[in-house]
């Protein structure tokens, strides 16, 4: 289903691993709020509307940390978004949040304005790792945030976890997974730590303060992740994402299905579902200045047939559904099937009902498989 994504480019603190765009200066939050609303108005006036469809729509507030804004301020954004882009209130409205922001009052107000899905950035249930990650919450606050959200009426709760973190052994990762499954949340996103050069943890690596986790431990942690969550009843529907039946992320699924979405805010992306991508400038001050002049500061990328083919492969083979061969342009099918043949023979890819799939036990090495199949 089509969706609208709003990127909130502020955080109260810089996490050591984070490579997303945001600012820890909260001086211009009100000005930014006005500009994000204005950006949506500009895009709607230029005909950048979600396709006319009987299907429901999704709204997603990510970041950064959306809860640097009050629920009332988030409602200003959502009200304008709905009036401009949606034929009715979105079926799924997700707000990302940190555990320490989710007070009882905040949760009640989020529920009152219509938020129906929370994505809580827990990352770990071990205080030592939270401190290294520079998270502002404790393990106890993480557990309590989920319980408080449920008490406030939220059924659709997702949490984020990180594995492959330096110093975390297999026993500690099992402890994290046990805490997560005990909470019985509907959705879990578990990401292997990616050490990016410009992050705090990337600079720590460069100074020799730690060594990245080796492949063997990464593989063991991944296998434990999948087994624990499958045993608990979760579906492994995308490399990093697990959901109880009926609680797949509708918004994120639009990305993996290459459906249309509109983005607003610094660094947000938009896609028309065919050949046009737009990328907003990742700079708060220049974004605000441009919007005040009535111009969205964006780069436009026009995709070729080859680009579309490669993107289709990359996103589809990340999912349990796999790649629909009928979705591959005919000019690329023969070459793809030739490249895929060796993976079919080795069992690292399977073919079923016109779909090519990477079995989940090989998801961790899927990037190398996909890389050999793209043009």
N, C-alpha and C positions, 0 to 999 in steps of 0.2 A: 504494500500500500504506500502511496506517496506520503511524504513527511516534511516537516519544518524543523530545522535544527537552529537553536540560538546558542552561540558561544559566549559565555560570561567570562571575560578575560581578567579576572581578579582572583587572588588567593591571599589569605592572611599570612601564609608562611610558605617558603620554598621547600618542597620535598627533595630529598637528595637524588632521587632517581628520575624525576619528572622532566620530560622533554617537550611537553605541550606548551602552547603559547599562553602567557598570562603575565600580570604585573602584581607585585606585592604592595604597590602604592595604591591606596584606596581614596586618593584625593579627588578623583574625577568620576566616581561611580554614578552620581546623579546625572552628570553631563553625558556619560556613556549610555545610560538607560534611555535618555531622550534620543540619542543618536541611533541606537538600535531600532527604536520605534520608527524613527524617520527613515532608516534604511528600508524597512519593510514597506513603508508607504511609497518610497521611490520605486522599489521593485514591482509593487502591485500596479502602480501607475503606468509602468512600461510593459505591462502585460505578462510579467513573470508570475503567473498563477499556477497553482497545482492543477493538474489535469481534471477535467470534469468527469467524475467517476462515481459510481454507486458504492464503491469500496470505501471503507472508513479511512481516516487519516490519523497521523501520529504527530505529536509535538514532543520535542526533547530539548531540555535545558542542560547543557554540559559546560565543561570549562577546563581549567579554572574551577572555581567553586561557586555555583549558582546561589548557594545560601549565604553569600556575603550580602545579598539583597534580602530584604524582609519579604515574607509571603505577599504582603500588599503590593510591593514593588514588582514582584514576579507576576502578580495578577495584572498589573498594567501592561506588561509585555504580552501575556497570554490573551487578554481581552482584545488588544489591537491585532494580534496574529489571527485570532479566530474571525474577527470582523473582515480582515483583508483576504484571507486565504482559504478558510474552511467553510463548507456549506452547513456544518453543524459542529458541535464541540468534539474535539478529537477523541477517538476511541481509547487511545493510550497517550497519557501525558506523564512523561518521566522527568524527574528532577534529580540530578546528582547532588549528593550531600556528604559532608564529613560527619562522623559520629558525634563530635563535640558540639556541633551546631544544632543537633536535633533535640532541643528541649521539648518538654511536653506542650508548651504554648506554641512553639514553632510548628510542631507536628499537627496539632489541632488546626492551626490556621492554614497549613498546606492542604490538609484534607478539605477544609471548608471552601477553598478557592477552586477545588476540582482536580488537584494532583491525584492520580490514581496508581502511580508506580514510583517507587523510590529506588535509586541506585546508590548504595552506601559504600563509600571508599574505606573499607576496613583494612585491607592489605595483609594484616597479620594479627594473630591473637597472642603474640609474644612481645612483651614490653621491650625487651632488649632490641629486637628488630625494628619495632616502631620508632625507637629513639634514633637508631642509625638511619632510618628512612626519613627522619625529621617530621614525623607525623605529630599532630597536636593532641591526639587522643591516646588513651591507655587501652589495654586489652579489656579491662572491665567496662570502660565506656563503650567499647565496640559491641560487647554482648548486650549491654543495657539499651543501646540505641535501637537495636532490632526489636527487643521486647517492648520498648516504648512506642515504636512505630506500629507494631501490631495492636497494642492497646488503643492507639489513636484511630484504628480502623483500617490500616493499610494491610491488604492481603498480598498484593503483588510487590514483593521486596526482593531486590537483587543485591548481592554483595560482591566486592572485588577482593581477590587474594593474589599474592605474588609468591611464586616459587622460584627456585634457582637463585636464591638470595645468599650472598656470601655468609658463611658461618651457620647457616641453617642445615642441620643434618636431617636424615630421613625420619628419625623419631620425632623431631620437632615439626616437620611437615605433616606427619600423621596427626600430631596433636592439633594443628591448625584445621585439618580436614574434619577431625572428630568434632571440634567446636562448631564448625560451619554446618555439618549435618545435624547436630543436636538442635540448632536454631530452626531447622526445617524451613528455611527461606525458599522461595519459589524458583530462584535463578541464582546461579553462581558463575561469575567470570573469573577465570584463573589464568594469569599471565606469567610466562617465564620472564624474569628480569632481563631487560635489554639495557646494557651499559652504554649510554650515549656519551660522546666525547665532551659535550659542553655542560653536562650535568655535574652536580657536586660529587656523585659517586664515580663518575667518569674521571674526574680529576684526582680522586682518591686512588683509583686504579693506576693512573699514570704516575703517581708518586710512590707506587709500590706498597700502599697501605693494605691492600687485599688482592687476592687472586680470584678471577671469575670462577664459578662452579664448573667442574669438568663435565664432559659429555656423559660419562657413566652415571654420575649422581643426578644430572638433569633427567636422564632417561628413566631412572628408578623413581624419581619424584613424579614425573609425568604418568608413569604406569600406575603408581599408587593413587594419584589424583583420579584417573579414569576409573579404576576398579572401585574405589571408595564411593564415588558419586553414582556410578552405575548400580552398585549394590544398594544404594540408598534410594533408588528409583528415578534418578535424573537421566534425561536423554542428553547424549553428547552430540549436539547438532551443529557445532562449528568448532574450529580448532580450540578456541579458548573459552567456549561458552557451553553451559549445561543448564537444562531447565526441567522442572517437573512438567508432566503433560499439561498442555494448555497454557503454559507460561513462557513460551519462546518470546524473545524481544521482538516485537513487531517492527519497531523503528529500525533497529540494526539490521533486521532481515531485509529491509528495503535496499540497504547498501549492497548486501551480498547477492541480491537478485537484480541489481543494476536498475532499480526503479527511480523515478523522479523524486528529488528532494530539493528544498530551498534552504540555504544557510544565511544567517544574519549574525553580525558581530565580527570583530577582528579575527582573522585567520579562518573564518568559516568557509565551507565549500558548498557549491550548488551544482546540481546535475540535472539536465533536462530529460534524462532517460534514453537519450539517443547519442548525439555527437558533440554536445556542448558542455564543458565544465567551466565553472567560474570559481576563482580562489580569491578571497578577500585578503587585503594587506594585513600582515601580522605586526601592527604597530599602533598602539592605542592613540597616541597624540596625532599622528598623521591620518588615522581613520576618522577621528573626531573632526579634524580640520576639513577633510574632504566631504564628509557628510553635511557639515554646515554650509558648504558651497553647493550642496544639492547633487553631489556626485558620489557614487559608490566606488571606493578604491579597490578595484578588482582586476585580476588578470583573467583573460578569456582564453581557453584552450579548445581548439577544434580538433576532435578526434578523427583519425583516419579509420578505415575499415580494419587495418592491422591493429591499431590501438584498441578498438572495440573488441576484437578477437582476443588480444592479450589480456585485457581487463576481465573479459568473461571467464577466461581460464583461471586467472588469479583468484577471483572472488568465489567462483563456483567450486573449485577443487579444495577450498578451505572448509566446505560444508559437508555434512553427512549426505545431503541430497546429491551432491556431485554435479558434474557437467552434463547437461542435456545436449547430446550431439546435434540435435536439430536446431539448437540455438547458435551453433558454430556456422559462420558463413561458408557456403559450399566451397569457395576457393581455398579454404584452409583445412578442410576436413581430412583430405587424403594425407597431408603432411602430418597433421596431428595424430592420426591413427598409426602412422608409421613410427612416430616418436614414442607413442604410448605402448607400442607392442612389447618392448622389453620389460616395461613395468608390469604389464599383464602377465608376462611369463614368470616374473619373479614373485608375483603376488602383492607387489606394492601398489597395484592399481587393480580394480575389478571392473567388469563391464556387465551391467544389468539393466534391462529394459531401456535401451538406448541412452544409458547414462554411464559415464566414466566416474569412478569414485576412488578416492584414496582411503583405504581402511584406516580406522581411527588409530590403530596401533602404530601407524606410520605418519600420523599428523605432525609429529615433532620434526620430521625431516621433509615435510611436504614442500618447503620452499625450494629445496634442491631439485625435487621432482618437477615442480611447476616450471622452474627456471629452464630446464631442458626442453620443455614442451612449447614455450612461447616462441614467437617469431622474432 
